[in-house]
Amino acid sequence: MRQSDRVRSLAVFAEERLDAFPDIPTAEEITGDPWAAGTWRGVVGPAGLPGDVRETLVEASQAVYESEEFQSFMADQGFGTQWKGPEDFRDFMAEADDNNAEIIDKLGLAE
């Protein structure tokens, strides 16, 4: 749609301009407020997963992430990428839950 000139992209919700769309400013550039949001992808398992299974999943996931095929695909779609190991991803999800709860509460949607 963007290439057809039927829509105009105003901003991206990222901390930096995206390589795929370098002419589109970040929301912070437009508003002065640090807006960043995105889609995340992750692999999770049940509590108590054996350590060897966990390590195999971490290694396999990281190998896919680091592959040229995955990086090229994501870049071609305009998606940024960032690797987070198990503990960092857990912390990221906890922070996202807290932020979303605050927004839901401010909007009066919490019950």
C-alpha positions in Angstrom: 0.0 0.0 0.0 2.7 2.4 0.9 4.4 2.1 -2.5 1.1 2.8 -4.2 0.9 6.3 -2.6 -2.6 5.4 -1.3 -1.4 5.7 2.3 1.2 7.9 4.0 3.2 6.5 6.9 3.5 9.1 9.6 5.9 7.5 12.0 7.3 4.2 13.2 7.0 3.1 16.8 10.7 2.3 17.2 13.6 3.8 19.1 15.5 4.5 15.9 14.4 4.9 12.2 14.0 1.5 10.5 16.5 0.6 7.8 13.6 -0.6 5.6 11.9 2.8 5.9 14.7 5.4 6.5 12.5 8.3 5.4 9.8 7.7 8.1 10.6 9.4 11.4 10.2 7.8 14.8 7.1 8.7 16.9 9.5 10.3 19.3 10.8 12.6 16.5 7.2 13.7 15.8 5.8 13.9 19.4 8.9 14.5 21.5 7.7 11.5 23.7 9.6 8.2 23.7 7.1 5.9 21.9 8.3 2.5 21.0 6.3 -0.7 20.5 6.6 -3.7 18.4 5.8 -7.3 17.8 7.8 -9.9 19.6 8.5 -13.5 19.0 9.7 -15.9 21.6 10.0 -19.5 22.5 8.7 -20.6 26.0 8.4 -23.9 27.8 6.7 -25.2 30.9 8.1 -24.6 34.4 10.5 -27.3 35.4 11.8 -28.0 31.9 15.0 -30.1 32.2 18.2 -28.0 31.9 19.5 -30.0 28.9 16.2 -29.5 27.0 16.3 -25.8 27.9 19.8 -25.4 26.6 19.0 -27.3 23.4 16.1 -24.9 22.7 18.2 -21.8 23.5 21.0 -22.9 21.2 18.7 -23.9 18.4 16.7 -20.7 18.7 19.8 -18.5 18.7 21.2 -20.4 15.7 18.0 -19.7 13.7 18.1 -16.0 14.9 21.7 -15.6 13.7 21.1 -17.3 10.4 21.4 -15.2 7.2 18.1 -16.5 6.0 16.2 -15.3 9.1 17.9 -12.0 9.3 17.3 -11.4 5.5 13.7 -12.4 5.8 13.1 -10.1 8.7 14.9 -7.2 7.1 13.0 -7.6 3.8 9.7 -7.4 5.8 10.9 -4.2 7.6 11.2 -5.9 11.0 14.0 -5.2 13.4 15.5 -8.0 15.3 17.0 -8.3 18.8 18.1 -11.5 20.6 17.2 -11.9 24.2 18.3 -15.0 26.1 16.0 -16.7 28.6 16.5 -14.4 31.6 16.4 -11.2 29.5 13.3 -12.3 27.7 11.6 -13.2 31.0 12.4 -9.7 32.3 11.2 -8.1 29.0 7.9 -9.9 29.3 7.5 -8.9 33.0 8.1 -5.3 32.1 5.7 -5.5 29.1 3.0 -6.9 31.5 3.5 -4.1 33.9 3.4 -1.4 31.2 0.3 -3.0 29.6 -1.5 -3.2 33.0 -0.8 0.5 33.6 -2.2 1.5 30.2 -5.3 -0.8 30.6 -5.9 0.8 34.1 -5.5 4.4 32.7 -8.0 3.6 30.0 -10.5 2.3 32.5 -10.5 -1.2 31.0 -9.3 -3.1 34.1 -11.9 -5.0 36.1 
